[in-house]
Amino acid sequence: MMQLLLWGVFIFSLSFLLFVLIKNRSSIQWLARLGIHIVIAGVLLYAVNWIGGYYGFRLPINPATIAAVTFLGIPGIGMLAAIKLVLL
């Protein structure tokens, strides 16, 4: 029962947040720009894995790595590569 209540609160909060974001035009532009950056980050990680596959180097494509590349850009890919090389 408690889990159902928590899901209800989550869905209500999410729908209210989306309503507020959609009501403001600049929020829609911000969300669109964020979506474009997420897609570009995924493509960049895929390209690194494709090229790195020839050398036995791969970076995982998961929400954490996509978030790092989305917010940090190309230096984020370098940071992820450096972390992977140091931890191996």
PDB file of N, CA, C and O in Angstrom:
ATOM      1  N   MET A   1       0.821  -1.192   0.000  1.00  0.00           N
ATOM      2  CA  MET A   1       0.000   0.000   0.000  1.00  0.00           C
ATOM      3  C   MET A   1       0.869   1.261   0.000  1.00  0.00           C
ATOM      4  O   MET A   1       0.580   2.228  -0.705  1.00  0.00           O
ATOM      5  N   MET A   2       1.939   1.233   0.805  1.00  0.00           N
ATOM      6  CA  MET A   2       2.818   2.396   0.883  1.00  0.00           C
ATOM      7  C   MET A   2       3.509   2.649  -0.454  1.00  0.00           C
ATOM      8  O   MET A   2       3.692   3.797  -0.859  1.00  0.00           O
ATOM      9  N   GLN A   3       3.889   1.574  -1.132  1.00  0.00           N
ATOM     10  CA  GLN A   3       4.562   1.726  -2.419  1.00  0.00           C
ATOM     11  C   GLN A   3       3.616   2.350  -3.443  1.00  0.00           C
ATOM     12  O   GLN A   3       4.040   3.179  -4.248  1.00  0.00           O
ATOM     13  N   LEU A   4       2.373   1.969  -3.424  1.00  0.00           N
ATOM     14  CA  LEU A   4       1.367   2.546  -4.323  1.00  0.00           C
ATOM     15  C   LEU A   4       1.202   4.037  -4.049  1.00  0.00           C
ATOM     16  O   LEU A   4       1.077   4.828  -4.983  1.00  0.00           O
ATOM     17  N   LEU A   5       1.200   4.421  -2.788  1.00  0.00           N
ATOM     18  CA  LEU A   5       1.093   5.828  -2.424  1.00  0.00           C
ATOM     19  C   LEU A   5       2.306   6.615  -2.918  1.00  0.00           C
ATOM     20  O   LEU A   5       2.165   7.720  -3.440  1.00  0.00           O
ATOM     21  N   LEU A   6       3.490   6.043  -2.751  1.00  0.00           N
ATOM     22  CA  LEU A   6       4.699   6.719  -3.217  1.00  0.00           C
ATOM     23  C   LEU A   6       4.701   6.881  -4.739  1.00  0.00           C
ATOM     24  O   LEU A   6       5.113   7.921  -5.252  1.00  0.00           O
ATOM     25  N   TRP A   7       4.245   5.859  -5.457  1.00  0.00           N
ATOM     26  CA  TRP A   7       4.140   5.974  -6.915  1.00  0.00           C
ATOM     27  C   TRP A   7       3.142   7.058  -7.298  1.00  0.00           C
ATOM     28  O   TRP A   7       3.375   7.804  -8.249  1.00  0.00           O
ATOM     29  N   GLY A   8       2.043   7.152  -6.578  1.00  0.00           N
ATOM     30  CA  GLY A   8       1.052   8.196  -6.847  1.00  0.00           C
ATOM     31  C   GLY A   8       1.628   9.585  -6.648  1.00  0.00           C
ATOM     32  O   GLY A   8       1.397  10.474  -7.468  1.00  0.00           O
ATOM     33  N   VAL A   9       2.376   9.783  -5.571  1.00  0.00           N
ATOM     34  CA  VAL A   9       3.010  11.074  -5.309  1.00  0.00           C
ATOM     35  C   VAL A   9       4.038  11.379  -6.396  1.00  0.00           C
ATOM     36  O   VAL A   9       4.135  12.518  -6.851  1.00  0.00           O
ATOM     37  N   PHE A  10       4.803  10.373  -6.817  1.00  0.00           N
ATOM     38  CA  PHE A  10       5.799  10.552  -7.865  1.00  0.00           C
ATOM     39  C   PHE A  10       5.142  10.966  -9.179  1.00  0.00           C
ATOM     40  O   PHE A  10       5.599  11.908  -9.826  1.00  0.00           O
ATOM     41  N   ILE A  11       4.084  10.280  -9.577  1.00  0.00           N
ATOM     42  CA  ILE A  11       3.405  10.586 -10.837  1.00  0.00           C
ATOM     43  C   ILE A  11       2.771  11.977 -10.782  1.00  0.00           C
ATOM     44  O   ILE A  11       2.837  12.724 -11.758  1.00  0.00           O
ATOM     45  N   PHE A  12       2.164  12.325  -9.659  1.00  0.00           N
ATOM     46  CA  PHE A  12       1.582  13.658  -9.512  1.00  0.00           C
ATOM     47  C   PHE A  12       2.663  14.734  -9.600  1.00  0.00           C
ATOM     48  O   PHE A  12       2.482  15.734 -10.295  1.00  0.00           O
ATOM     49  N   SER A  13       3.772  14.542  -8.914  1.00  0.00           N
ATOM     50  CA  SER A  13       4.858  15.523  -8.934  1.00  0.00           C
ATOM     51  C   SER A  13       5.452  15.666 -10.325  1.00  0.00           C
ATOM     52  O   SER A  13       5.732  16.776 -10.776  1.00  0.00           O
ATOM     53  N   LEU A  14       5.642  14.546 -11.001  1.00  0.00           N
ATOM     54  CA  LEU A  14       6.199  14.579 -12.344  1.00  0.00           C
ATOM     55  C   LEU A  14       5.263  15.281 -13.319  1.00  0.00           C
ATOM     56  O   LEU A  14       5.710  16.078 -14.143  1.00  0.00           O
ATOM     57  N   SER A  15       3.983  14.994 -13.231  1.00  0.00           N
ATOM     58  CA  SER A  15       3.028  15.642 -14.138  1.00  0.00           C
ATOM     59  C   SER A  15       2.929  17.141 -13.842  1.00  0.00           C
ATOM     60  O   SER A  15       2.792  17.934 -14.773  1.00  0.00           O
ATOM     61  N   PHE A  16       2.994  17.542 -12.590  1.00  0.00           N
ATOM     62  CA  PHE A  16       2.974  18.970 -12.255  1.00  0.00           C
ATOM     63  C   PHE A  16       4.237  19.661 -12.768  1.00  0.00           C
ATOM     64  O   PHE A  16       4.165  20.773 -13.291  1.00  0.00           O
ATOM     65  N   LEU A  17       5.388  19.012 -12.624  1.00  0.00           N
ATOM     66  CA  LEU A  17       6.633  19.578 -13.131  1.00  0.00           C
ATOM     67  C   LEU A  17       6.584  19.738 -14.645  1.00  0.00           C
ATOM     68  O   LEU A  17       6.992  20.775 -15.168  1.00  0.00           O
ATOM     69  N   LEU A  18       6.095  18.735 -15.352  1.00  0.00           N
ATOM     70  CA  LEU A  18       5.976  18.829 -16.812  1.00  0.00           C
ATOM     71  C   LEU A  18       5.004  19.931 -17.212  1.00  0.00           C
ATOM     72  O   LEU A  18       5.246  20.639 -18.189  1.00  0.00           O
ATOM     73  N   PHE A  19       3.913  20.086 -16.476  1.00  0.00           N
ATOM     74  CA  PHE A  19       2.961  21.160 -16.760  1.00  0.00           C
ATOM     75  C   PHE A  19       3.624  22.527 -16.622  1.00  0.00           C
ATOM     76  O   PHE A  19       3.436  23.398 -17.471  1.00  0.00           O
ATOM     77  N   VAL A  20       4.392  22.716 -15.566  1.00  0.00           N
ATOM     78  CA  VAL A  20       5.066  23.995 -15.342  1.00  0.00           C
ATOM     79  C   VAL A  20       6.120  24.238 -16.422  1.00  0.00           C
ATOM     80  O   VAL A  20       6.258  25.360 -16.911  1.00  0.00           O
ATOM     81  N   LEU A  21       6.863  23.194 -16.796  1.00  0.00           N
ATOM     82  CA  LEU A  21       7.893  23.360 -17.820  1.00  0.00           C
ATOM     83  C   LEU A  21       7.299  23.645 -19.188  1.00  0.00           C
ATOM     84  O   LEU A  21       7.841  24.460 -19.935  1.00  0.00           O
ATOM     85  N   ILE A  22       6.202  22.995 -19.529  1.00  0.00           N
ATOM     86  CA  ILE A  22       5.598  23.191 -20.842  1.00  0.00           C
ATOM     87  C   ILE A  22       4.905  24.546 -20.934  1.00  0.00           C
ATOM     88  O   ILE A  22       4.800  25.114 -22.021  1.00  0.00           O
ATOM     89  N   LYS A  23       4.436  25.064 -19.814  1.00  0.00           N
ATOM     90  CA  LYS A  23       3.739  26.350 -19.806  1.00  0.00           C
ATOM     91  C   LYS A  23       4.687  27.492 -20.184  1.00  0.00           C
ATOM     92  O   LYS A  23       4.247  28.481 -20.771  1.00  0.00           O
ATOM     93  N   ASN A  24       5.951  27.376 -19.864  1.00  0.00           N
ATOM     94  CA  ASN A  24       6.930  28.413 -20.142  1.00  0.00           C
ATOM     95  C   ASN A  24       7.672  28.070 -21.435  1.00  0.00           C
ATOM     96  O   ASN A  24       8.244  26.986 -21.544  1.00  0.00           O
ATOM     97  N   ARG A  25       7.671  28.979 -22.416  1.00  0.00           N
ATOM     98  CA  ARG A  25       8.279  28.717 -23.718  1.00  0.00           C
ATOM     99  C   ARG A  25       9.791  28.508 -23.620  1.00  0.00           C
ATOM    100  O   ARG A  25      10.330  27.663 -24.335  1.00  0.00           O
ATOM    101  N   SER A  26      10.478  29.234 -22.776  1.00  0.00           N
ATOM    102  CA  SER A  26      11.930  29.064 -22.665  1.00  0.00           C
ATOM    103  C   SER A  26      12.278  27.699 -22.081  1.00  0.00           C
ATOM    104  O   SER A  26      13.352  27.162 -22.353  1.00  0.00           O
ATOM    105  N   SER A  27      11.385  27.140 -21.289  1.00  0.00           N
ATOM    106  CA  SER A  27      11.611  25.808 -20.743  1.00  0.00           C
ATOM    107  C   SER A  27      11.567  24.754 -21.845  1.00  0.00           C
ATOM    108  O   SER A  27      12.341  23.797 -21.819  1.00  0.00           O
ATOM    109  N   ILE A  28      10.673  24.923 -22.804  1.00  0.00           N
ATOM    110  CA  ILE A  28      10.596  23.984 -23.913  1.00  0.00           C
ATOM    111  C   ILE A  28      11.885  24.029 -24.718  1.00  0.00           C
ATOM    112  O   ILE A  28      12.403  22.984 -25.112  1.00  0.00           O
ATOM    113  N   GLN A  29      12.407  25.215 -24.966  1.00  0.00           N
ATOM    114  CA  GLN A  29      13.672  25.344 -25.699  1.00  0.00           C
ATOM    115  C   GLN A  29      14.808  24.713 -24.913  1.00  0.00           C
ATOM    116  O   GLN A  29      15.679  24.067 -25.497  1.00  0.00           O
ATOM    117  N   TRP A  30      14.812  24.887 -23.604  1.00  0.00           N
ATOM    118  CA  TRP A  30      15.854  24.305 -22.768  1.00  0.00           C
ATOM    119  C   TRP A  30      15.788  22.783 -22.802  1.00  0.00           C
ATOM    120  O   TRP A  30      16.819  22.119 -22.903  1.00  0.00           O
ATOM    121  N   LEU A  31      14.584  22.227 -22.719  1.00  0.00           N
ATOM    122  CA  LEU A  31      14.414  20.775 -22.778  1.00  0.00           C
ATOM    123  C   LEU A  31      14.824  20.231 -24.143  1.00  0.00           C
ATOM    124  O   LEU A  31      15.430  19.163 -24.226  1.00  0.00           O
ATOM    125  N   ALA A  32      14.500  20.954 -25.210  1.00  0.00           N
ATOM    126  CA  ALA A  32      14.899  20.524 -26.550  1.00  0.00           C
ATOM    127  C   ALA A  32      16.418  20.537 -26.685  1.00  0.00           C
ATOM    128  O   ALA A  32      17.000  19.608 -27.244  1.00  0.00           O
ATOM    129  N   ARG A  33      17.052  21.569 -26.184  1.00  0.00           N
ATOM    130  CA  ARG A  33      18.517  21.656 -26.250  1.00  0.00           C
ATOM    131  C   ARG A  33      19.163  20.541 -25.423  1.00  0.00           C
ATOM    132  O   ARG A  33      20.166  19.962 -25.841  1.00  0.00           O
ATOM    133  N   LEU A  34      18.596  20.240 -24.262  1.00  0.00           N
ATOM    134  CA  LEU A  34      19.113  19.149 -23.441  1.00  0.00           C
ATOM    135  C   LEU A  34      18.971  17.814 -24.169  1.00  0.00           C
ATOM    136  O   LEU A  34      19.884  16.989 -24.136  1.00  0.00           O
ATOM    137  N   GLY A  35      17.833  17.600 -24.825  1.00  0.00           N
ATOM    138  CA  GLY A  35      17.637  16.377 -25.584  1.00  0.00           C
ATOM    139  C   GLY A  35      18.635  16.232 -26.717  1.00  0.00           C
ATOM    140  O   GLY A  35      19.141  15.137 -26.965  1.00  0.00           O
ATOM    141  N   ILE A  36      18.923  17.328 -27.408  1.00  0.00           N
ATOM    142  CA  ILE A  36      19.913  17.291 -28.487  1.00  0.00           C
ATOM    143  C   ILE A  36      21.286  16.953 -27.929  1.00  0.00           C
ATOM    144  O   ILE A  36      22.018  16.166 -28.530  1.00  0.00           O
ATOM    145  N   HIS A  37      21.644  17.526 -26.804  1.00  0.00           N
ATOM    146  CA  HIS A  37      22.942  17.238 -26.194  1.00  0.00           C
ATOM    147  C   HIS A  37      23.043  15.776 -25.756  1.00  0.00           C
ATOM    148  O   HIS A  37      24.109  15.171 -25.866  1.00  0.00           O
ATOM    149  N   ILE A  38      21.959  15.216 -25.269  1.00  0.00           N
ATOM    150  CA  ILE A  38      21.966  13.804 -24.858  1.00  0.00           C
ATOM    151  C   ILE A  38      22.179  12.905 -26.071  1.00  0.00           C
ATOM    152  O   ILE A  38      22.943  11.942 -26.006  1.00  0.00           O
ATOM    153  N   VAL A  39      21.504  13.218 -27.180  1.00  0.00           N
ATOM    154  CA  VAL A  39      21.677  12.420 -28.401  1.00  0.00           C
ATOM    155  C   VAL A  39      23.109  12.528 -28.917  1.00  0.00           C
ATOM    156  O   VAL A  39      23.702  11.523 -29.310  1.00  0.00           O
ATOM    157  N   ILE A  40      23.663  13.726 -28.918  1.00  0.00           N
ATOM    158  CA  ILE A  40      25.045  13.917 -29.380  1.00  0.00           C
ATOM    159  C   ILE A  40      26.012  13.164 -28.476  1.00  0.00           C
ATOM    160  O   ILE A  40      26.976  12.575 -28.966  1.00  0.00           O
ATOM    161  N   ALA A  41      25.778  13.170 -27.176  1.00  0.00           N
ATOM    162  CA  ALA A  41      26.646  12.431 -26.252  1.00  0.00           C
ATOM    163  C   ALA A  41      26.603  10.942 -26.541  1.00  0.00           C
ATOM    164  O   ALA A  41      27.640  10.279 -26.522  1.00  0.00           O
ATOM    165  N   GLY A  42      25.419  10.407 -26.807  1.00  0.00           N
ATOM    166  CA  GLY A  42      25.302   8.992 -27.136  1.00  0.00           C
ATOM    167  C   GLY A  42      26.030   8.653 -28.424  1.00  0.00           C
ATOM    168  O   GLY A  42      26.697   7.623 -28.511  1.00  0.00           O
ATOM    169  N   VAL A  43      25.906   9.514 -29.425  1.00  0.00           N
ATOM    170  CA  VAL A  43      26.591   9.279 -30.700  1.00  0.00           C
ATOM    171  C   VAL A  43      28.104   9.350 -30.514  1.00  0.00           C
ATOM    172  O   VAL A  43      28.833   8.538 -31.083  1.00  0.00           O
ATOM    173  N   LEU A  44      28.585  10.309 -29.725  1.00  0.00           N
ATOM    174  CA  LEU A  44      30.024  10.414 -29.476  1.00  0.00           C
ATOM    175  C   LEU A  44      30.558   9.184 -28.742  1.00  0.00           C
ATOM    176  O   LEU A  44      31.629   8.679 -29.078  1.00  0.00           O
ATOM    177  N   LEU A  45      29.829   8.708 -27.756  1.00  0.00           N
ATOM    178  CA  LEU A  45      30.266   7.498 -27.045  1.00  0.00           C
ATOM    179  C   LEU A  45      30.259   6.290 -27.981  1.00  0.00           C
ATOM    180  O   LEU A  45      31.152   5.445 -27.923  1.00  0.00           O
ATOM    181  N   TYR A  46      29.252   6.216 -28.838  1.00  0.00           N
ATOM    182  CA  TYR A  46      29.204   5.124 -29.804  1.00  0.00           C
ATOM    183  C   TYR A  46      30.403   5.201 -30.745  1.00  0.00           C
ATOM    184  O   TYR A  46      31.004   4.174 -31.059  1.00  0.00           O
ATOM    185  N   ALA A  47      30.762   6.410 -31.201  1.00  0.00           N
ATOM    186  CA  ALA A  47      31.902   6.583 -32.098  1.00  0.00           C
ATOM    187  C   ALA A  47      33.208   6.186 -31.394  1.00  0.00           C
ATOM    188  O   ALA A  47      34.071   5.553 -32.001  1.00  0.00           O
ATOM    189  N   VAL A  48      33.349   6.556 -30.129  1.00  0.00           N
ATOM    190  CA  VAL A  48      34.548   6.172 -29.380  1.00  0.00           C
ATOM    191  C   VAL A  48      34.628   4.657 -29.266  1.00  0.00           C
ATOM    192  O   VAL A  48      35.709   4.085 -29.404  1.00  0.00           O
ATOM    193  N   ASN A  49      33.511   4.006 -29.018  1.00  0.00           N
ATOM    194  CA  ASN A  49      33.498   2.547 -28.916  1.00  0.00           C
ATOM    195  C   ASN A  49      33.779   1.901 -30.265  1.00  0.00           C
ATOM    196  O   ASN A  49      34.441   0.865 -30.330  1.00  0.00           O
ATOM    197  N   TRP A  50      33.288   2.494 -31.331  1.00  0.00           N
ATOM    198  CA  TRP A  50      33.513   1.942 -32.668  1.00  0.00           C
ATOM    199  C   TRP A  50      34.983   2.041 -33.057  1.00  0.00           C
ATOM    200  O   TRP A  50      35.570   1.076 -33.546  1.00  0.00           O
ATOM    201  N   ILE A  51      35.567   3.203 -32.839  1.00  0.00           N
ATOM    202  CA  ILE A  51      36.990   3.389 -33.156  1.00  0.00           C
ATOM    203  C   ILE A  51      37.858   2.637 -32.155  1.00  0.00           C
ATOM    204  O   ILE A  51      38.839   2.004 -32.545  1.00  0.00           O
ATOM    205  N   GLY A  52      37.520   2.694 -30.894  1.00  0.00           N
ATOM    206  CA  GLY A  52      38.298   2.019 -29.860  1.00  0.00           C
ATOM    207  C   GLY A  52      38.200   0.506 -29.934  1.00  0.00           C
ATOM    208  O   GLY A  52      39.048  -0.195 -29.381  1.00  0.00           O
ATOM    209  N   GLY A  53      37.176  -0.012 -30.611  1.00  0.00           N
ATOM    210  CA  GLY A  53      37.031  -1.456 -30.760  1.00  0.00           C
ATOM    211  C   GLY A  53      38.200  -2.076 -31.495  1.00  0.00           C
ATOM    212  O   GLY A  53      38.544  -3.231 -31.242  1.00  0.00           O
ATOM    213  N   TYR A  54      38.811  -1.341 -32.391  1.00  0.00           N
ATOM    214  CA  TYR A  54      39.978  -1.836 -33.118  1.00  0.00           C
ATOM    215  C   TYR A  54      41.194  -1.979 -32.205  1.00  0.00           C
ATOM    216  O   TYR A  54      42.104  -2.757 -32.490  1.00  0.00           O
ATOM    217  N   TYR A  55      41.202  -1.226 -31.113  1.00  0.00           N
ATOM    218  CA  TYR A  55      42.339  -1.237 -30.192  1.00  0.00           C
ATOM    219  C   TYR A  55      42.005  -1.929 -28.867  1.00  0.00           C
ATOM    220  O   TYR A  55      42.834  -1.965 -27.957  1.00  0.00           O
ATOM    221  N   GLY A  56      40.814  -2.468 -28.763  1.00  0.00           N
ATOM    222  CA  GLY A  56      40.414  -3.152 -27.533  1.00  0.00           C
ATOM    223  C   GLY A  56      40.007  -2.198 -26.417  1.00  0.00           C
ATOM    224  O   GLY A  56      40.073  -2.560 -25.243  1.00  0.00           O
ATOM    225  N   PHE A  57      39.593  -0.999 -26.764  1.00  0.00           N
ATOM    226  CA  PHE A  57      39.187   0.000 -25.762  1.00  0.00           C
ATOM    227  C   PHE A  57      37.711   0.300 -25.936  1.00  0.00           C
ATOM    228  O   PHE A  57      37.271   0.637 -27.035  1.00  0.00           O
ATOM    229  N   ARG A  58      36.958   0.183 -24.885  1.00  0.00           N
ATOM    230  CA  ARG A  58      35.518   0.467 -24.933  1.00  0.00           C
ATOM    231  C   ARG A  58      35.103   1.235 -23.676  1.00  0.00           C
ATOM    232  O   ARG A  58      35.586   0.973 -22.574  1.00  0.00           O
ATOM    233  N   LEU A  59      34.205   2.176 -23.875  1.00  0.00           N
ATOM    234  CA  LEU A  59      33.572   2.886 -22.762  1.00  0.00           C
ATOM    235  C   LEU A  59      32.126   2.422 -22.683  1.00  0.00           C
ATOM    236  O   LEU A  59      31.467   2.301 -23.716  1.00  0.00           O
ATOM    237  N   PRO A  60      31.619   2.163 -21.494  1.00  0.00           N
ATOM    238  CA  PRO A  60      30.221   1.735 -21.405  1.00  0.00           C
ATOM    239  C   PRO A  60      29.276   2.885 -21.771  1.00  0.00           C
ATOM    240  O   PRO A  60      29.553   4.053 -21.496  1.00  0.00           O
ATOM    241  N   ILE A  61      28.180   2.527 -22.385  1.00  0.00           N
ATOM    242  CA  ILE A  61      27.153   3.522 -22.689  1.00  0.00           C
ATOM    243  C   ILE A  61      26.004   3.264 -21.717  1.00  0.00           C
ATOM    244  O   ILE A  61      25.209   2.342 -21.901  1.00  0.00           O
ATOM    245  N   ASN A  62      25.935   4.094 -20.688  1.00  0.00           N
ATOM    246  CA  ASN A  62      24.897   3.992 -19.670  1.00  0.00           C
ATOM    247  C   ASN A  62      24.515   5.409 -19.237  1.00  0.00           C
ATOM    248  O   ASN A  62      25.160   6.365 -19.669  1.00  0.00           O
ATOM    249  N   PRO A  63      23.511   5.573 -18.418  1.00  0.00           N
ATOM    250  CA  PRO A  63      23.085   6.928 -18.037  1.00  0.00           C
ATOM    251  C   PRO A  63      24.186   7.775 -17.395  1.00  0.00           C
ATOM    252  O   PRO A  63      24.221   8.989 -17.596  1.00  0.00           O
ATOM    253  N   ALA A  64      25.072   7.161 -16.637  1.00  0.00           N
ATOM    254  CA  ALA A  64      26.133   7.934 -15.978  1.00  0.00           C
ATOM    255  C   ALA A  64      27.136   8.479 -16.995  1.00  0.00           C
ATOM    256  O   ALA A  64      27.530   9.642 -16.912  1.00  0.00           O
ATOM    257  N   THR A  65      27.550   7.652 -17.950  1.00  0.00           N
ATOM    258  CA  THR A  65      28.528   8.133 -18.935  1.00  0.00           C
ATOM    259  C   THR A  65      27.888   9.137 -19.881  1.00  0.00           C
ATOM    260  O   THR A  65      28.531  10.111 -20.272  1.00  0.00           O
ATOM    261  N   ILE A  66      26.641   8.916 -20.251  1.00  0.00           N
ATOM    262  CA  ILE A  66      25.965   9.883 -21.133  1.00  0.00           C
ATOM    263  C   ILE A  66      25.784  11.211 -20.406  1.00  0.00           C
ATOM    264  O   ILE A  66      25.928  12.270 -21.016  1.00  0.00           O
ATOM    265  N   ALA A  67      25.470  11.171 -19.119  1.00  0.00           N
ATOM    266  CA  ALA A  67      25.330  12.418 -18.350  1.00  0.00           C
ATOM    267  C   ALA A  67      26.662  13.156 -18.269  1.00  0.00           C
ATOM    268  O   ALA A  67      26.701  14.379 -18.404  1.00  0.00           O
ATOM    269  N   ALA A  68      27.761  12.420 -18.047  1.00  0.00           N
ATOM    270  CA  ALA A  68      29.078  13.058 -17.969  1.00  0.00           C
ATOM    271  C   ALA A  68      29.432  13.725 -19.285  1.00  0.00           C
ATOM    272  O   ALA A  68      29.922  14.854 -19.295  1.00  0.00           O
ATOM    273  N   VAL A  69      29.192  13.044 -20.391  1.00  0.00           N
ATOM    274  CA  VAL A  69      29.523  13.613 -21.698  1.00  0.00           C
ATOM    275  C   VAL A  69      28.549  14.734 -22.056  1.00  0.00           C
ATOM    276  O   VAL A  69      28.941  15.697 -22.714  1.00  0.00           O
ATOM    277  N   THR A  70      27.297  14.629 -21.639  1.00  0.00           N
ATOM    278  CA  THR A  70      26.321  15.685 -21.921  1.00  0.00           C
ATOM    279  C   THR A  70      26.732  16.994 -21.252  1.00  0.00           C
ATOM    280  O   THR A  70      26.675  18.055 -21.872  1.00  0.00           O
ATOM    281  N   PHE A  71      27.140  16.921 -20.006  1.00  0.00           N
ATOM    282  CA  PHE A  71      27.463  18.146 -19.281  1.00  0.00           C
ATOM    283  C   PHE A  71      28.893  18.617 -19.484  1.00  0.00           C
ATOM    284  O   PHE A  71      29.161  19.815 -19.384  1.00  0.00           O
ATOM    285  N   LEU A  72      29.828  17.700 -19.768  1.00  0.00           N
ATOM    286  CA  LEU A  72      31.227  18.090 -19.915  1.00  0.00           C
ATOM    287  C   LEU A  72      31.710  18.134 -21.361  1.00  0.00           C
ATOM    288  O   LEU A  72      32.747  18.735 -21.645  1.00  0.00           O
ATOM    289  N   GLY A  73      30.983  17.512 -22.269  1.00  0.00           N
ATOM    290  CA  GLY A  73      31.353  17.535 -23.682  1.00  0.00           C
ATOM    291  C   GLY A  73      32.550  16.635 -23.970  1.00  0.00           C
ATOM    292  O   GLY A  73      32.710  15.578 -23.360  1.00  0.00           O
ATOM    293  N   ILE A  74      33.382  17.070 -24.906  1.00  0.00           N
ATOM    294  CA  ILE A  74      34.569  16.304 -25.306  1.00  0.00           C
ATOM    295  C   ILE A  74      35.507  16.065 -24.111  1.00  0.00           C
ATOM    296  O   ILE A  74      36.029  14.958 -23.982  1.00  0.00           O
ATOM    297  N   PRO A  75      35.744  17.051 -23.236  1.00  0.00           N
ATOM    298  CA  PRO A  75      36.566  16.755 -22.056  1.00  0.00           C
ATOM    299  C   PRO A  75      35.975  15.647 -21.179  1.00  0.00           C
ATOM    300  O   PRO A  75      36.713  14.950 -20.482  1.00  0.00           O
ATOM    301  N   GLY A  76      34.665  15.484 -21.209  1.00  0.00           N
ATOM    302  CA  GLY A  76      34.029  14.404 -20.467  1.00  0.00           C
ATOM    303  C   GLY A  76      34.425  13.043 -21.010  1.00  0.00           C
ATOM    304  O   GLY A  76      34.622  12.100 -20.244  1.00  0.00           O
ATOM    305  N   ILE A  77      34.542  12.934 -22.333  1.00  0.00           N
ATOM    306  CA  ILE A  77      35.003  11.678 -22.932  1.00  0.00           C
ATOM    307  C   ILE A  77      36.442  11.414 -22.516  1.00  0.00           C
ATOM    308  O   ILE A  77      36.796  10.284 -22.179  1.00  0.00           O
ATOM    309  N   GLY A  78      37.276  12.458 -22.537  1.00  0.00           N
ATOM    310  CA  GLY A  78      38.654  12.306 -22.086  1.00  0.00           C
ATOM    311  C   GLY A  78      38.740  11.895 -20.635  1.00  0.00           C
ATOM    312  O   GLY A  78      39.573  11.065 -20.268  1.00  0.00           O
ATOM    313  N   MET A  79      37.882  12.471 -19.802  1.00  0.00           N
ATOM    314  CA  MET A  79      37.860  12.112 -18.383  1.00  0.00           C
ATOM    315  C   MET A  79      37.458  10.647 -18.201  1.00  0.00           C
ATOM    316  O   MET A  79      38.081   9.926 -17.422  1.00  0.00           O
ATOM    317  N   LEU A  80      36.435  10.210 -18.906  1.00  0.00           N
ATOM    318  CA  LEU A  80      35.996   8.820 -18.799  1.00  0.00           C
ATOM    319  C   LEU A  80      37.073   7.862 -19.284  1.00  0.00           C
ATOM    320  O   LEU A  80      37.291   6.809 -18.684  1.00  0.00           O
ATOM    321  N   ALA A  81      37.753   8.229 -20.379  1.00  0.00           N
ATOM    322  CA  ALA A  81      38.836   7.382 -20.905  1.00  0.00           C
ATOM    323  C   ALA A  81      39.983   7.309 -19.903  1.00  0.00           C
ATOM    324  O   ALA A  81      40.548   6.239 -19.679  1.00  0.00           O
ATOM    325  N   ALA A  82      40.326   8.448 -19.300  1.00  0.00           N
ATOM    326  CA  ALA A  82      41.414   8.465 -18.324  1.00  0.00           C
ATOM    327  C   ALA A  82      41.063   7.634 -17.094  1.00  0.00           C
ATOM    328  O   ALA A  82      41.901   6.892 -16.581  1.00  0.00           O
ATOM    329  N   ILE A  83      39.832   7.758 -16.626  1.00  0.00           N
ATOM    330  CA  ILE A  83      39.403   6.967 -15.463  1.00  0.00           C
ATOM    331  C   ILE A  83      39.463   5.485 -15.788  1.00  0.00           C
ATOM    332  O   ILE A  83      39.921   4.681 -14.976  1.00  0.00           O
ATOM    333  N   LYS A  84      39.000   5.126 -16.979  1.00  0.00           N
ATOM    334  CA  LYS A  84      39.029   3.697 -17.341  1.00  0.00           C
ATOM    335  C   LYS A  84      40.461   3.190 -17.439  1.00  0.00           C
ATOM    336  O   LYS A  84      40.749   2.083 -16.984  1.00  0.00           O
ATOM    337  N   LEU A  85      41.368   3.973 -18.023  1.00  0.00           N
ATOM    338  CA  LEU A  85      42.759   3.539 -18.145  1.00  0.00           C
ATOM    339  C   LEU A  85      43.442   3.444 -16.797  1.00  0.00           C
ATOM    340  O   LEU A  85      44.252   2.543 -16.581  1.00  0.00           O
ATOM    341  N   VAL A  86      43.132   4.356 -15.885  1.00  0.00           N
ATOM    342  CA  VAL A  86      43.767   4.338 -14.560  1.00  0.00           C
ATOM    343  C   VAL A  86      43.247   3.167 -13.719  1.00  0.00           C
ATOM    344  O   VAL A  86      44.006   2.542 -12.979  1.00  0.00           O
ATOM    345  N   LEU A  87      41.955   2.879 -13.839  1.00  0.00           N
ATOM    346  CA  LEU A  87      41.366   1.825 -13.011  1.00  0.00           C
ATOM    347  C   LEU A  87      41.613   0.426 -13.564  1.00  0.00           C
ATOM    348  O   LEU A  87      41.328  -0.554 -12.876  1.00  0.00           O
ATOM    349  N   LEU A  88      42.125   0.302 -14.766  1.00  0.00           N
ATOM    350  CA  LEU A  88      42.403  -1.027 -15.305  1.00  0.00           C
ATOM    351  C   LEU A  88      43.688  -1.500 -14.756  1.00  0.00           C
ATOM    352  O   LEU A  88      44.126  -2.606 -15.075  1.00  0.00           O
TER     353      LEU A  88
END
